[in-house]
Amino acid sequence: MSKKELSNYQKDIVGNYYANLNAIMLQKLGELVSELYLAENDGQKKRLWQRVHKAMMNLKIPPAIIKSLL
């Protein structure tokens, strides 16, 4: 399978995504907090806390802060 080149438009989209990745992850973290508030059982909460941890790691939040929040 040959590797396709991206068009200039596609390159711009990918570049904009990575340029705004921190804002995207921060928005995702806010949505996870809302989902945690609405979670009804412990299984849902556990999965959501794992996703919160991963989102904070992607935002490069210091481990000491992550540990205190979790």
Buried (B, 14 or more C-beta within 10 A) or exposed (E): EEEEEEEEEEEEEEEEEEEEEEEEBEEBBEEBEEBBEEBEEEEEEEEBBEBBBBBBEBBEBEEEEBEEEE
